[in-house]
Amino acid sequence: MAMSLAPLLLVFMLGLVSIPPTLAQDDSRFTKFLTQHYDARPTGRDDRYCERMMRRRELTRPCKAVNTFIHSTKDSIKAICGANGEPYRGNLRISKSPFQVTTCTHNGGSPRPPCRYRASSGSRDIVVGCEDGLPVHFDESFVHL
């Protein structure tokens, strides 16, 4: 009897080993999203904030043209992919409630550091791309409210 369970045990163990990398891959896309777009407690929301955050988040090699930071909790951002979001063009979802954001726009000039940014802040609905219930893409083209 024990011999006949060995193949099943092997298949079960192989299944367990193969699941974490898949989950880790999903989490890595969400982690990258958070690195690029999440700042729960901003200190100032002016041009210096943008220049500091863009450098700190390694978005200046080359200078990224536009980047938006969302000032909220991770759970409320995740909720856009669920109860606090509605379908919006393809796999995108739009938030049902506004978020505080700061958008950093490169002032032009050289795409190499030092990068200079102009900040614009406000409250707006945001559009994200979701995979497996997690935001993995911020849609930069959505107009401020």
PyRosetta script that sets phi, psi and omega in degrees:
from pyrosetta import init, pose_from_sequence

init()
pose = pose_from_sequence("MAMSLAPLLLVFMLGLVSIPPTLAQDDSRFTKFLTQHYDARPTGRDDRYCERMMRRRELTRPCKAVNTFIHSTKDSIKAICGANGEPYRGNLRISKSPFQVTTCTHNGGSPRPPCRYRASSGSRDIVVGCEDGLPVHFDESFVHL")
pose.set_psi(1, -42.2)
pose.set_omega(1, -179.3)
pose.set_phi(2, -63.9)
pose.set_psi(2, -34.1)
pose.set_omega(2, 179.9)
pose.set_phi(3, -65.3)
pose.set_psi(3, -36.6)
pose.set_omega(3, -177.4)
pose.set_phi(4, -74.7)
pose.set_psi(4, -20.7)
pose.set_omega(4, 177.6)
pose.set_phi(5, -83.2)
pose.set_psi(5, -20.1)
pose.set_omega(5, -177.6)
pose.set_phi(6, -57.1)
pose.set_psi(6, -46.8)
pose.set_omega(6, 178.5)
pose.set_phi(7, -62.7)
pose.set_psi(7, -37.7)
pose.set_omega(7, 178.1)
pose.set_phi(8, -65.7)
pose.set_psi(8, -40.3)
pose.set_omega(8, 177.7)
pose.set_phi(9, -63.5)
pose.set_psi(9, -40.9)
pose.set_omega(9, 178.7)
pose.set_phi(10, -62.3)
pose.set_psi(10, -45.7)
pose.set_omega(10, 179.2)
pose.set_phi(11, -62.2)
pose.set_psi(11, -42.8)
pose.set_omega(11, 178.9)
pose.set_phi(12, -60.8)
pose.set_psi(12, -46.2)
pose.set_omega(12, -179.1)
pose.set_phi(13, -65.0)
pose.set_psi(13, -40.5)
pose.set_omega(13, 177.9)
pose.set_phi(14, -63.8)
pose.set_psi(14, -37.5)
pose.set_omega(14, 176.6)
pose.set_phi(15, -62.0)
pose.set_psi(15, -42.2)
pose.set_omega(15, 179.0)
pose.set_phi(16, -64.5)
pose.set_psi(16, -38.8)
pose.set_omega(16, -179.1)
pose.set_phi(17, -68.4)
pose.set_psi(17, -34.6)
pose.set_omega(17, -176.2)
pose.set_phi(18, -82.2)
pose.set_psi(18, -17.1)
pose.set_omega(18, -177.5)
pose.set_phi(19, -73.2)
pose.set_psi(19, -48.8)
pose.set_omega(19, -176.1)
pose.set_phi(20, -55.1)
pose.set_psi(20, -40.3)
pose.set_omega(20, 178.7)
pose.set_phi(21, -61.4)
pose.set_psi(21, -35.4)
pose.set_omega(21, 178.1)
pose.set_phi(22, -64.5)
pose.set_psi(22, -47.4)
pose.set_omega(22, 178.0)
pose.set_phi(23, -64.0)
pose.set_psi(23, -39.1)
pose.set_omega(23, 179.6)
pose.set_phi(24, -63.1)
pose.set_psi(24, -36.9)
pose.set_omega(24, 179.2)
pose.set_phi(25, -64.4)
pose.set_psi(25, -45.0)
pose.set_omega(25, 177.7)
pose.set_phi(26, -60.8)
pose.set_psi(26, -45.5)
pose.set_omega(26, 179.9)
pose.set_phi(27, -63.5)
pose.set_psi(27, -33.2)
pose.set_omega(27, -179.1)
pose.set_phi(28, -68.1)
pose.set_psi(28, -35.2)
pose.set_omega(28, 177.1)
pose.set_phi(29, -68.1)
pose.set_psi(29, -39.9)
pose.set_omega(29, 176.9)
pose.set_phi(30, -66.9)
pose.set_psi(30, -41.3)
pose.set_omega(30, 177.8)
pose.set_phi(31, -61.2)
pose.set_psi(31, -41.9)
pose.set_omega(31, 177.5)
pose.set_phi(32, -63.3)
pose.set_psi(32, -41.5)
pose.set_omega(32, 176.6)
pose.set_phi(33, -57.9)
pose.set_psi(33, -47.4)
pose.set_omega(33, -180.0)
pose.set_phi(34, -62.7)
pose.set_psi(34, -42.5)
pose.set_omega(34, 179.5)
pose.set_phi(35, -58.7)
pose.set_psi(35, -41.5)
pose.set_omega(35, -176.2)
pose.set_phi(36, -82.5)
pose.set_psi(36, -27.8)
pose.set_omega(36, -167.9)
pose.set_phi(37, -130.8)
pose.set_psi(37, 2.5)
pose.set_omega(37, -173.9)
pose.set_phi(38, -115.1)
pose.set_psi(38, 128.1)
pose.set_omega(38, 172.2)
pose.set_phi(39, -151.4)
pose.set_psi(39, 96.1)
pose.set_omega(39, -173.2)
pose.set_phi(40, -61.8)
pose.set_psi(40, -41.6)
pose.set_omega(40, -175.2)
pose.set_phi(41, -126.8)
pose.set_psi(41, 82.0)
pose.set_omega(41, -178.4)
pose.set_phi(42, -70.1)
pose.set_psi(42, 146.3)
pose.set_omega(42, 173.3)
pose.set_phi(43, -104.6)
pose.set_psi(43, 103.1)
pose.set_omega(43, -174.0)
pose.set_phi(44, 73.4)
pose.set_psi(44, 159.1)
pose.set_omega(44, 177.3)
pose.set_phi(45, -141.6)
pose.set_psi(45, 44.4)
pose.set_omega(45, -177.5)
pose.set_phi(46, -109.0)
pose.set_psi(46, -171.1)
pose.set_omega(46, -178.6)
pose.set_phi(47, -58.5)
pose.set_psi(47, -40.3)
pose.set_omega(47, 179.0)
pose.set_phi(48, -63.9)
pose.set_psi(48, -37.5)
pose.set_omega(48, 175.6)
pose.set_phi(49, -57.3)
pose.set_psi(49, -48.4)
pose.set_omega(49, -179.5)
pose.set_phi(50, -60.6)
pose.set_psi(50, -47.4)
pose.set_omega(50, -178.6)
pose.set_phi(51, -61.6)
pose.set_psi(51, -41.2)
pose.set_omega(51, 179.7)
pose.set_phi(52, -67.4)
pose.set_psi(52, -47.9)
pose.set_omega(52, -177.4)
pose.set_phi(53, -67.6)
pose.set_psi(53, -39.6)
pose.set_omega(53, 179.6)
pose.set_phi(54, -63.6)
pose.set_psi(54, -40.1)
pose.set_omega(54, 175.8)
pose.set_phi(55, -66.0)
pose.set_psi(55, -49.1)
pose.set_omega(55, -176.9)
pose.set_phi(56, -60.1)
pose.set_psi(56, -36.2)
pose.set_omega(56, -178.5)
pose.set_phi(57, -90.3)
pose.set_psi(57, 6.7)
pose.set_omega(57, 176.6)
pose.set_phi(58, 58.7)
pose.set_psi(58, 49.0)
pose.set_omega(58, 179.3)
pose.set_phi(59, -111.8)
pose.set_psi(59, 25.0)
pose.set_omega(59, -174.9)
pose.set_phi(60, -122.0)
pose.set_psi(60, 19.3)
pose.set_omega(60, 179.0)
pose.set_phi(61, -134.5)
pose.set_psi(61, 80.7)
pose.set_omega(61, 1.6)
pose.set_phi(62, -78.9)
pose.set_psi(62, 176.0)
pose.set_omega(62, -179.7)
pose.set_phi(63, -64.5)
pose.set_psi(63, 120.1)
pose.set_omega(63, 177.7)
pose.set_phi(64, -71.0)
pose.set_psi(64, 134.9)
pose.set_omega(64, -174.2)
pose.set_phi(65, -64.7)
pose.set_psi(65, -46.7)
pose.set_omega(65, -177.9)
pose.set_phi(66, -145.1)
pose.set_psi(66, 137.3)
pose.set_omega(66, 174.9)
pose.set_phi(67, -148.3)
pose.set_psi(67, 140.2)
pose.set_omega(67, -179.5)
pose.set_phi(68, -115.4)
pose.set_psi(68, 133.2)
pose.set_omega(68, 174.7)
pose.set_phi(69, -104.7)
pose.set_psi(69, 132.2)
pose.set_omega(69, 180.0)
pose.set_phi(70, -98.9)
pose.set_psi(70, 129.8)
pose.set_omega(70, -177.2)
pose.set_phi(71, -107.4)
pose.set_psi(71, 87.4)
pose.set_omega(71, -177.9)
pose.set_phi(72, -162.1)
pose.set_psi(72, -170.5)
pose.set_omega(72, 177.1)
pose.set_phi(73, -88.5)
pose.set_psi(73, 156.1)
pose.set_omega(73, 176.8)
pose.set_phi(74, -59.8)
pose.set_psi(74, -40.7)
pose.set_omega(74, -178.3)
pose.set_phi(75, -64.1)
pose.set_psi(75, -39.4)
pose.set_omega(75, 179.9)
pose.set_phi(76, -70.5)
pose.set_psi(76, -31.2)
pose.set_omega(76, 175.9)
pose.set_phi(77, -70.5)
pose.set_psi(77, -43.9)
pose.set_omega(77, 176.9)
pose.set_phi(78, -58.6)
pose.set_psi(78, -35.8)
pose.set_omega(78, -175.8)
pose.set_phi(79, -63.1)
pose.set_psi(79, -18.2)
pose.set_omega(79, 176.1)
pose.set_phi(80, -62.5)
pose.set_psi(80, -30.5)
pose.set_omega(80, 178.8)
pose.set_phi(81, -80.6)
pose.set_psi(81, 2.2)
pose.set_omega(81, -179.7)
pose.set_phi(82, -136.7)
pose.set_psi(82, -120.0)
pose.set_omega(82, -171.7)
pose.set_phi(83, -66.3)
pose.set_psi(83, -29.1)
pose.set_omega(83, -177.9)
pose.set_phi(84, -97.2)
pose.set_psi(84, 23.7)
pose.set_omega(84, 177.6)
pose.set_phi(85, -138.9)
pose.set_psi(85, 157.1)
pose.set_omega(85, 176.3)
pose.set_phi(86, -127.1)
pose.set_psi(86, 149.8)
pose.set_omega(86, 177.5)
pose.set_phi(87, -55.8)
pose.set_psi(87, 142.8)
pose.set_omega(87, -178.4)
pose.set_phi(88, -153.9)
pose.set_psi(88, 105.6)
pose.set_omega(88, 178.6)
pose.set_phi(89, 46.5)
pose.set_psi(89, 105.8)
pose.set_omega(89, 176.4)
pose.set_phi(90, 64.0)
pose.set_psi(90, -130.7)
pose.set_omega(90, -178.9)
pose.set_phi(91, -90.8)
pose.set_psi(91, 10.0)
pose.set_omega(91, 179.1)
pose.set_phi(92, -81.3)
pose.set_psi(92, 153.7)
pose.set_omega(92, 176.7)
pose.set_phi(93, -133.1)
pose.set_psi(93, 141.5)
pose.set_omega(93, 178.8)
pose.set_phi(94, -107.2)
pose.set_psi(94, 139.2)
pose.set_omega(94, -178.5)
pose.set_phi(95, -68.6)
pose.set_psi(95, 146.9)
pose.set_omega(95, 176.4)
pose.set_phi(96, -82.4)
pose.set_psi(96, -16.2)
pose.set_omega(96, 178.8)
pose.set_phi(97, -132.8)
pose.set_psi(97, 152.7)
pose.set_omega(97, -177.6)
pose.set_phi(98, -74.6)
pose.set_psi(98, 155.2)
pose.set_omega(98, 177.1)
pose.set_phi(99, -122.0)
pose.set_psi(99, 148.9)
pose.set_omega(99, 170.6)
pose.set_phi(100, -76.1)
pose.set_psi(100, 129.9)
pose.set_omega(100, -179.2)
pose.set_phi(101, -138.5)
pose.set_psi(101, 158.3)
pose.set_omega(101, 169.6)
pose.set_phi(102, -128.1)
pose.set_psi(102, 123.6)
pose.set_omega(102, 178.1)
pose.set_phi(103, -104.5)
pose.set_psi(103, 128.2)
pose.set_omega(103, -179.1)
pose.set_phi(104, -106.9)
pose.set_psi(104, 122.0)
pose.set_omega(104, -178.4)
pose.set_phi(105, -117.5)
pose.set_psi(105, 127.4)
pose.set_omega(105, 180.0)
pose.set_phi(106, -63.2)
pose.set_psi(106, 135.1)
pose.set_omega(106, -177.2)
pose.set_phi(107, -75.5)
pose.set_psi(107, -2.1)
pose.set_omega(107, -178.4)
pose.set_phi(108, 98.8)
pose.set_psi(108, -165.7)
pose.set_omega(108, -176.8)
pose.set_phi(109, 81.4)
pose.set_psi(109, -150.3)
pose.set_omega(109, -175.8)
pose.set_phi(110, -68.0)
pose.set_psi(110, 141.9)
pose.set_omega(110, 175.3)
pose.set_phi(111, -79.3)
pose.set_psi(111, 0.4)
pose.set_omega(111, 179.5)
pose.set_phi(112, -98.9)
pose.set_psi(112, 151.2)
pose.set_omega(112, 177.1)
pose.set_phi(113, -59.6)
pose.set_psi(113, 153.0)
pose.set_omega(113, 4.1)
pose.set_phi(114, -77.3)
pose.set_psi(114, 134.5)
pose.set_omega(114, -179.4)
pose.set_phi(115, -92.2)
pose.set_psi(115, 136.6)
pose.set_omega(115, 177.5)
pose.set_phi(116, -112.2)
pose.set_psi(116, 133.4)
pose.set_omega(116, -176.5)
pose.set_phi(117, -126.2)
pose.set_psi(117, 149.0)
pose.set_omega(117, 173.4)
pose.set_phi(118, -106.7)
pose.set_psi(118, 131.9)
pose.set_omega(118, -179.0)
pose.set_phi(119, -98.7)
pose.set_psi(119, 141.4)
pose.set_omega(119, 167.3)
pose.set_phi(120, -136.0)
pose.set_psi(120, 130.0)
pose.set_omega(120, -176.1)
pose.set_phi(121, -125.2)
pose.set_psi(121, 157.1)
pose.set_omega(121, 178.9)
pose.set_phi(122, 172.1)
pose.set_psi(122, -169.0)
pose.set_omega(122, -179.8)
pose.set_phi(123, -114.4)
pose.set_psi(123, 130.9)
pose.set_omega(123, 179.8)
pose.set_phi(124, -158.6)
pose.set_psi(124, 159.2)
pose.set_omega(124, 170.4)
pose.set_phi(125, -70.9)
pose.set_psi(125, 145.9)
pose.set_omega(125, -179.3)
pose.set_phi(126, -121.6)
pose.set_psi(126, 154.4)
pose.set_omega(126, -179.0)
pose.set_phi(127, -117.3)
pose.set_psi(127, 127.2)
pose.set_omega(127, 179.3)
pose.set_phi(128, -130.0)
pose.set_psi(128, 155.0)
pose.set_omega(128, 170.1)
pose.set_phi(129, -94.8)
pose.set_psi(129, 136.4)
pose.set_omega(129, -176.0)
pose.set_phi(130, -118.6)
pose.set_psi(130, 144.9)
pose.set_omega(130, 171.3)
pose.set_phi(131, -138.7)
pose.set_psi(131, 129.2)
pose.set_omega(131, 179.1)
pose.set_phi(132, 52.5)
pose.set_psi(132, 38.8)
pose.set_omega(132, 175.8)
pose.set_phi(133, 78.4)
pose.set_psi(133, 9.4)
pose.set_omega(133, -179.7)
pose.set_phi(134, -124.0)
pose.set_psi(134, 140.7)
pose.set_omega(134, 174.7)
pose.set_phi(135, -70.4)
pose.set_psi(135, 132.3)
pose.set_omega(135, -179.8)
pose.set_phi(136, -129.0)
pose.set_psi(136, -4.5)
pose.set_omega(136, -178.6)
pose.set_phi(137, -150.2)
pose.set_psi(137, 133.6)
pose.set_omega(137, 173.8)
pose.set_phi(138, -100.1)
pose.set_psi(138, 129.1)
pose.set_omega(138, -179.8)
pose.set_phi(139, -86.9)
pose.set_psi(139, 102.4)
pose.set_omega(139, -175.6)
pose.set_phi(140, -68.9)
pose.set_psi(140, -17.6)
pose.set_omega(140, -172.9)
pose.set_phi(141, -82.8)
pose.set_psi(141, -4.7)
pose.set_omega(141, -178.6)
pose.set_phi(142, -70.5)
pose.set_psi(142, 132.6)
pose.set_omega(142, -174.3)
pose.set_phi(143, -77.2)
pose.set_psi(143, 141.0)
pose.set_omega(143, 176.6)
pose.set_phi(144, -60.4)
pose.set_psi(144, 144.0)
pose.set_omega(144, 175.3)
pose.set_phi(145, -89.9)
pose.dump_pdb("model.pdb")
